[in-house]
Amino acid sequence: MHKFSEVRRALIFYTNDNEISSELALLIDHRIAMETPAARHFEAAAKVGGLAVSEDDARYLATCSLCDIGLALRRNSSIRNIVQRLKALTSDDPPVIASAPDRASPRLEELAGLGDAKTWGLQIASDIKAWMAGEIQWADMDKGIVLAGPSGCGKTTFPKALANTCGISLITSSAAAWQAEGHLGDMLKAMRETFKEAAATRPVILFVDELDSLGDRQAHKSSNYHDYKRQVINGMLECLDPAGGREGIVVVGATNEPDAIDAALLRPGRFERVVEIQLPNARDRKAILKYHLPDLAIKDFEPFVIQSEEWTGAEIEKLARDARRVARRSGRGTVTDEDLLAAMPPLLAYSEQEGFRLAIHEIGHAVVGAVLRPEQLVSVKINRWRPKGPGWSQIGMTYFEDKPQLMASASYLTDSIAIFLSGMAAERIFFGEHSMASGGDVTSDLTSRLLKKALA
């Protein structure tokens, strides 16, 4: 006790009177009963520390012990991360029982046809969980991505599925939604409010649709709207890369025109990269159909695979709705081959003459390809049906495993041209003339983008 006599002033914190000895109690001049921190105290502390906290999270923290909060705290953790850690430890919720996929709220691992975007998303989901557990720092994570591709390929479904897989919130907005608030100042304010909302909700997936609508500062510099676009882009850059960082916010953008996006938006720490979602291949199209028809009773997928070539996921989803409607009208609970065929646009069988000409055409490609590039020839395929509408890409194909050449030689290009035109040549040898299957469609031999590239 003699040490206390040498101290001029001292503050002693204790939980209850039992922690204080009778001798020490005699030395205490003033006792102050401190109240349990309320939600407003956590809001004030967050403000002082430059952190964001939602009202719900502040109220929840007020119900927790300071000791537990201290144990849940991690270096560079967001308040949202602390709250989720505390809730995970105290949750009395029953275990989740696996059930059929909820098509209205999918998870990323359930979806097909997203290609590299799905690979990136699953990695981000793993990183977010590691970050929330304090195993990695936010600096070690990707900060965003831009999804490019045609309408209906899954660009708007992706962020919802990613958020579900991560188990975190999703906030959505778009350039059009910000612009609808009014003039330039209103638009910039709406943009900042979206990012402010994301900061209060983090960890969060923030989805920005129609990203190309923001414009490009390098394009149309002589336009009367150039200064407007410049300020919009500058405002977006401030939101994506603020001085205090963007911890806990993964931003996903979507566009049909990636070339129209300002290059500065794609630099590290911002959106970072563009991933193009291609049209689903045959395997992915079947997987998408099975996802939307989980009780599928179909035996023959070939008519669907043929007819759905160049379809988007959205078109396959509509087909599944139509097939279920046909099945309901027939009093069936599951979709059969007949229901699916009835829901699809009609397919026609080849006549004997058409089938023979098609075989000659494809074997022409195969023979010349086998002579010029035997190691690249994979297979020849002729479909049993053809669509009723126009188009040749869905009737037959000769597949080559052709790797892009970094510095293509003249002989490589002339060989490519020969392989492209050999189907037409085979028809002329056998029939004296070639058919429209060699041209007239954007995917035919004469109009192929690969042939145009070889001739350029």
C-alpha positions, 0 to 999 in steps of 0.5 A: 500500500505504501506505493499508492502514497507516492502516487498523486493521482490514479484511476482504478477500473473494476467491475464489482466491489469484490475486486477491491480490497478493504484497504484499497477502498479506504484510499478511493476519494470518488467513485463513478459508476460507468454506464454500459456503452450505448449504440451512440458511443460506438457510433462516436468511436467509429467516427473518431477512428475514421470507420463506418458503422451502421445503426444496426451494428452499433445497436448490436455491439451495445449488447456485447461485452467489451471483453468479447469485442476486444477478442473479436477485434483484428488489425485493419478489421472493419466494424462489420467484420467484428459484428459478423465474428461475434454473431457467428460465435453466439448464433443459436440458429439451427444448422442449415439443411441442404435443399434444392437450389433457389433459382431466385437467389442462386449461389455462384457454384450452382451456375454454369456458363460464366467461364473465367468470371466464375473462377474469379468469383469463387477465389474472391469468395474464399479470400473474403472468408479468409479476410473476415477470419483475420487470416489475410489483409485486405491489401492481398485481395482483388478489389473489383472486376468488370463483366463484359458480354452480350445481354442475357449472359449472366452479368447481372446474375453474377453479383447476386450469386457472388454475394450469396456465396460469400454470405455478405450483402449486395448493393446495386446501382447504375449510371442511369440511376445516378443520372436520374437524380438530376444535374451533374451535382446531383449525379455525383452526390448519388454516386457518393451516397452509393459508396457511402452506403456500401462502406456502412454495410461492408463487407459487401459486393457493390454492383454498378451496371451500365458502366460504359455509360460513365464515358471515356475522357479520351473519347470525343474531346471536342464534344460539348459534353466532354467536361461533363464526362470528365467530372463524372469519371473523376468522381468515380475515381475518387469513390473507387480509390479514396484516400482512406482506402476501400476496405471491405467493398468489392466492386463489380461492374457490367457493360456490353461495350468494354472498349467504351470504359475509361482506362483509368477505371480499370487500373489496379485498386479500382476495377482492375480487369475486364472478364468477358462472359462468352455465350455458353457452349453445349455442355454449359447450355445443358447445365443451365437447362438442368439448373432451371429444370431440376426435375428434368426427365429428358433423355435426348438433349441433341435437339436442344443442343442444336437449337440453342446454339448461340443462345444466352443463359436468359434465353435458356431460362425462358425455354425452361419456363415455357417447357414447364408451362407445356408440362403443366397443361398436359398434367405432368409434374416433370418436363419430358422430351416432348414438352421441351420440343414443343417449347422450342422453335421447330427443327426440320430433318434433312432431305437425302440430298441435303444430307449428302451435300452437307457431308461432302462440304464438311469432308472437304474441310476435314481432308484438306485440314488432315493434309495441311495440319493433321495434328490439329484436326479433332472431329467432324460433326453433322447435326441430325436436324436444322433450325427452321429459320435461316442460318448455317452455323448449326448444321455441321462443323469440322473442329480444329485445335488451332492455337493462335499464332504470335507471329503468323507466317505467310504459309500459315495464313494461306493454309488457313484460307485453304482449309476455310475454302475447302468445303466450297471446293469439295461441293464444286468438285462433286456437284459442279457448283457450291451452295449458300452454306459456304456464304450468306451467313455471318458464321459461314466459311466466306464471312468467318471472322477468322478468314477475314483476319487471315486475308487482312 
